[in-house]
């Protein structure tokens, strides 16, 4: 996957995360953005380089949490 695609996906994930009050599940990100789990995780990896984000387990769901 090209860096341009990863960068676009990261921007899309960041925009969704900015509107999520208490984080968002990876599953919900996949659904909202019509991306695969792998594409979302690559986007999160891309974002983690420059932004304070984290992953958490909330009731069995893997959640993306922004700072």
C-alpha positions in Angstrom: 0.0 0.0 0.0 1.4 3.4 -1.0 2.2 6.1 1.5 -0.4 8.4 -0.2 -3.1 5.9 0.6 -1.9 5.4 4.2 -1.7 9.2 4.6 -5.3 9.7 3.3 -6.6 6.8 5.5 -4.8 8.3 8.5 -6.4 11.7 7.8 -9.8 10.1 7.6 -9.2 8.2 10.9 -8.0 11.4 12.6 -11.1 13.3 11.5 -13.4 10.6 12.8 -11.5 10.4 16.1 -11.7 14.1 16.6 -15.5 13.9 16.6 -15.6 10.9 19.0 -16.1 12.0 22.6 -14.7 9.0 24.4 -12.8 7.2 21.6 -14.1 4.9 18.9 -13.9 1.1 18.4 -11.7 -0.2 15.6 -14.7 -2.1 14.3 -16.7 1.2 14.1 -13.8 2.9 12.3 -13.8 0.1 9.7 -17.5 0.4 9.2 -17.6 4.2 9.0 -14.7 4.5 6.6 -15.3 1.3 4.6 -11.7 0.2 5.3 -10.3 -3.2 6.3 -8.9 -3.9 9.8 -5.5 -3.9 8.3 -6.0 -0.5 6.6 -7.3 1.1 9.8 -4.4 -0.3 11.8 -1.8 1.0 9.2 -3.5 4.4 9.5 -3.3 4.3 13.3 0.4 3.4 13.0 0.9 6.4 10.7 -0.9 8.6 13.2 1.0 7.3 16.2 4.2 8.7 14.9 3.0 12.3 15.3 0.0 12.3 17.6 -0.8 11.3 21.1 -3.2 8.4 20.6 -3.6 5.1 22.3 -5.4 1.8 22.1 -7.5 0.4 25.0 -9.7 -2.6 25.6 -13.3 -1.5 26.5 -15.6 -4.4 27.3 -13.9 -6.6 24.7 -13.7 -3.9 22.0 -10.4 -2.5 20.8 -10.8 1.2 21.1 -8.8 4.1 19.6 -8.4 6.9 22.1 -7.2 10.4 21.3 -5.6 12.8 23.6 
